[in-house]
Amino acid sequence: MGFFTELQDHSEVKLSILEKYTIPWMRKIILNRFGPRRCLLIDGFAGKGIYDNGKKGSPLIMIEAAMDFYNQSVQNKWSEPGIFIFLNEWDPENQKSLISNIERLGFETMDNNLFSSSDYKTITIVVENKTFEEFLTDILKGIKSGNSLIPSFCFVDPFGFSSTPFRLFKKYLENENSELLINFIYEHTNRFIRHPNEKIRDQISDHMGLVSLDQLSEKVANLSSIERKQIIIETYTSNILNETEAIYVRHFDIKKNGKTKMILFHVTKNINGLKLMKETMWKHDETGQYVYNDKEQMVQLDFDTILSNDKEAHIKLLSKQIFNNYTGLKNISIEEIEAFTLVESIYPITNFTRPALKILEEKGVINNFKGRSKAKSYPPGTLMDFS
């Protein structure tokens, strides 16, 4: 299939976000967990594993991340992590290539679709050849009544909107510690949202979790491209938050030739998951817009772009937002301020929250600190008053 011949720049950003998130997620889940230290990585549209130009695809990114984390655990004398990796590729020829690429990493067939390695004894790989709906449904069917799936991270990178019905995500997110990274194929969704074919409109409705597409179609009919995108993002985000058990949603816009091609949606119930993903996405766009635009990579930065990358300006803006939110309040914890930064601002916590508080302390608008031993430090448990 032509799709797998070469990895394009805009798609490489998507996989870079996946790669930089996976090991920190495993570390957070496994090292901070009581009881069995296990996790599950799921890739619903795995492909061949390697593009024809030699660049890694999502399944090999997951497997190599698991191998790296296993090695870290051994070196640090941590318990060996139990990592299960479930991969699905519906095309038989692509699945054969995927299996070959897994075997090149030193994993051998234990059973028909089960792979393991003597060097990585607690990593288990399963490779399926099903539709995404069959694949994820079968995983969820395996959970005994009253139990929950082990902590899991599911990467969903489809070719279009017809194979990712919203009800699957709703069912998946009923499980504790379940996270999604969804590649929302915005270009096709936007193009076909008013399509005359009822079947296509129904597929988009199922994809977005709508009873009917008519209301959304009418709402975006005469809007500009920017306004249309905003309404579609807001609709999908709202459905996730209102119809599933997810608590936090963060998106990242990926453009090709200046136009939005896809939008990554990260969905989680855990504020630590939001913290990790926000920091990961910020590294890919430090303007605060959470956008990758391959067109902008080809032109010289203008003054506005340089200004938007000015970290000090960002920190000053965050300090104002924090102060405006807590003016006149007493005994506000550092943890509450960090949660505000994560949920209500565009900024990650690391390298932003504490520098912003230092600005406020220098201005004398926060005071009466409790739980710290030196000025301009904000260890866990620190309390402060805002004047």
N, C-alpha and C positions, 0 to 999 in steps of 0.2 A: 504494500500500500504506500502511495506517495507521501502520506502524512509523516511517515517515519524515516524519510530519506535524509532529512537534515533538520537540526534544531535551530530555529530562528531566534534572533536576539530577544524579541518580546516574550517568547516562550521560555527562554533561558532564565529570565527574571523569576518567573513562576517557580521553576525548579530550584533556583537558588534560595528562594524563601523557604521552600520545603526542606532543603538540605540544612540550612542554618537553624531551622526550628527543631528538627527531629531529635538530635542528641540532647539539647537542653530539656526538651519535653520528657524524654526517657529518664534523664537524670532526676528531674523534679518528681516524676511519678514514682520511680522505683526507690530512690534513696530516702524519700520522705514518707514512705508507706510502711505501715505495720502489717505483719502477716506476710503471706507469700509475695515476693517481689517480682511481680509479673506484669507484662503489658502486651498489647496487641496493636500491630500496625496493619492497616488495611489499604490496599490500592485496588480500586474498582475497575480501572481502565489501564492496565499495566503496560501494554504494548510489548515491544521486543526486549526492552531493558537497556538497549544501547542503540543510539541513532547511527545511521550509516557513516556519518562523519566522525564516529568514535566517542561522541559525548554521551554521558550517562543519562538514562531516563529515570523516571520516578522509582521503579522497583529496585534498581541497583543502588540508588541513593539511599533508600530505606535499609537495604541489606548491609551496605557498607557502613552506614551509621550504627546499625546494631553491632556489627563486628568491632567498630571502634570503641563503642561504649563497653562491650564485653572486655576488650583489652584494657581499658581504663579501670574497670572493676577488678580485674586480676592484678594489675600493677599496684592498685591502692589497697589490695587485700579486702575488698568489699565482697559481699556474697555474689555469686555468679547470677546475673539477671536472667530471668525466664522471659525470653522475647519470642513472641509468635508473630510471623509475618504472613498474612493472607493476601495473595495476589490473584487477580482475575484478568484474563484476556480472552475475549470471545472469538477472535480470529485464530483458527487452528495453526496456520503457518506462523503467525506472530508468536503464538504460544510455544511452538517448537523452538524458535529463536530465543525466546525468554528462558526456557529450560536450559538451553545450551550455555547461555550467558551466566546463569546461576551456577551451573556445574563448573564453569571456569573459575569461579570464586572458591572452589573446593568443597561444594556441597554435593552430596550424593543422594540418589533416590533410595528411600527406605520403603516406599510403597508407591502405588500408582502416581499420586500427586503430592507426596510428602518428601521433603528433603532435609538432611541434617549434615553436620560436619563433626568429625572427631576433634577438631581444633576449637570448635565453638559448640560445646556440648548442650548448652541450654538455649540455643537458637533453633527454632523450628520454622521451616518455610512450607507453605501450602500453595500450590499453583492450580487454579481452576480454569475451566473453559466454559463459561456460562454467560448469560446476559447479566448485566449489573443487578437487575431486580432479583433474579434467581439467586445470584451470589450472596447479596446482602441478606436476603430473606432466609437463606439456609443458615447463615451465621447466627442470625437472631433466633431461629428455631431451635438451635442447639442449647439455648439457655433454659435451665430447669425452672419450673414455676416458682416464683418467689425470689429467684436469684437475679443477679445482674451480670452483664458482660464484664470481664476484667477490664481495667483501665485501657482505653482504646483511642487511637487516632486514625481517622479515616480520610484518605485523600481521594477526591472524586474529580477526575479530569476527562470529561466526556467529549465527544465530537460535536454534539449539538444538544438540543433540549428535549429530545424525544425519549431518552433512556434514563432520565433521572427524576422520577416522580417524587414529589414533595413528601408523600405519605411514608416513603422509606426513611427519610431523614427524621421525620416525626417519631417513628417507631425506634429508630436507632438511638435518638436522644433521650428516650425514656431511661436508658441505662446510666448508672453513676459513672462519673469520670469519663464521659464520652465526648470526643471533639471531632469536628469536621473542618476540612479545608476544601472548599468547593470552588472549582473553576466554573463560574457562571458565564456561559457563552453569550455575552451581551450582544455582539454584532448580529447574530442570527435571531435572537429573541426580539431585538428592536426592529429588525427588518420585516419580520413576519407577524408582528403583533396585530396587524389589521388584515391578515391574509384571508382571501375569500374561501379557502378550503377549511371546512369546519373541523376536519381531523387534525390539521396543523394547529388551529386555534386551541383545540382541546388539549393537545400535547403541551402547548405553552402554559395553559391553565394548570395542568397536572404538575408541570415543572415548577411553577411558582406558588402552588398551593392555593389557587383561586377556584371558587365555585364556577365563575364565568369570567371570560376575558373581556366581555363587552364594556364593563364600567371602566376598566383600565384603558382600553382602546379609545374610548371617547375622551377620557381625561387627557391623553397625550396627543390627541389628533392634530391640534394646531399649534403645538409648542415648538420652541427651538430645540436643537439637538441637545443642548446643555440641560434645558428644563425637562425634556423627555427622560434623559438619563437619571436625573435626580428623582423623578417620580417613580421610575422603575426600581431604582435602588431602595428608595423609601418603602415601596410596596413589598418588596422581597424581604427586607430587613424586618418590617413590621410583622409580616406573616411568621417569620422565624421566631420572633420574640413572643408573639401572641398565641401561636398554634403549637409550639414545641416547648420542651422544658428548658431550653437554652436561656441564658441570662445575658450573655455578652455577644455582640456581633461586631466585627471589624472588617472593613473591606479595603482592597487595594486595586486601583485602576491600572490596567495595562493597555497601552496604546500602540498601534502600528500605523506609521505614516500620519501621525497626528490624530487618528480616530480610535475610539475605544474598541478594542478587539474582544477583551475578556475582563472580567472582574473577579478577583479572588475574594471569597467570603470565608472568614474564620469564625467558627461558631463554637462556643464553649459555655459550660456552667460554672467554670472555676476561674476566679479572678487571677490566679497564678498563670493559667493558660493565656488569659488576655495580656498579662504583663509580658510574658515571653514573646508572644506573637507581635505585640506592638513594638517591642524593642527590635525584633527581627525585621519587621516591615520598615521601621524608621531607618535602619541601616541601608535600605534600598532606595529611600527618598527622604533626605533630611530637610526638605522644604516644609514638611508638615502637611503636604497635600495627599500623600500616599498614592503617588502616580508614577508610573514609568512610561516615558514617551520616547520611543526610538528616534523620532524626528528631532527632538531637542538635543539628542546626543551628537547631532551632526552640525549644530550651529553654535556660534560663540555665545557665551552667557551674557545676557543683558543685565543692566543695573538692578532691575526688579528681582531677577533670579539670584543674583549675588546677595542682595539684601535678605531674601527669603531664606538663604542658607546661613545667615549670620546667627550663630548659636547664641551669642550674648543678647541679641534682640529677642530671640525666642524665650530665653530665660527671664528677661525683664517682663515680657508679656505674660508669662505664666505667673510671675510674682504678683502682678496686678489681678489676675483672675483668682488666685488663691485669696488675696486680701479682700477682694470684693465679695467673695463667697462667705468669708468667716468674720467680717468686720463686727466688732463688738461682742464676739463669742468667747467664752472662757473654757479652759481645760480641753482644748482640741488636741487630739493625739496625732502623732506623725503618721500612724497607720491610716487614720481617717483622711488626712491630707493626701497621702499617696493614692488612696482609693479614688479621691476626687480627681487627681491628676489623670489616673488611668481611664476613668469612665467619662468624665465631663470635659476633658481637654484633648487636644490633638497630640499631647506629649507622652512619651514613656516616662517611667519613674527615674531610671538610672541616668545620672548626669544632668537632671533637670530639676527635680523636686527640691533637693537640698540646696543647690545653688540659688534657687528662687527664694527659699526661706532665709538664706544668708543676706540677700538684698533687703528683705523685710526687717531682719534683725538690725542691720546697719542703719536703717531708717528709724528704728525705735518703735515700729508699729506692732511688733510681736514681743512679748516679754513674759515675766513671771514663769520661767521655765521650771519644770519638775522632771526628775528622772535623767538628768545628764550631769556630767562632771566638768565639762569645759564649754566655753562659749563657742557658738557657731558649729556645734555638733548636735546631731539629732538621732541618737541611737533608738532602737525599738523601745517603745513605752514612753517616749518623751511627750510631755504635755506642755501646752503653751496657751497664752491668752492673746487675743487680737484686740487692739484698741480702736 
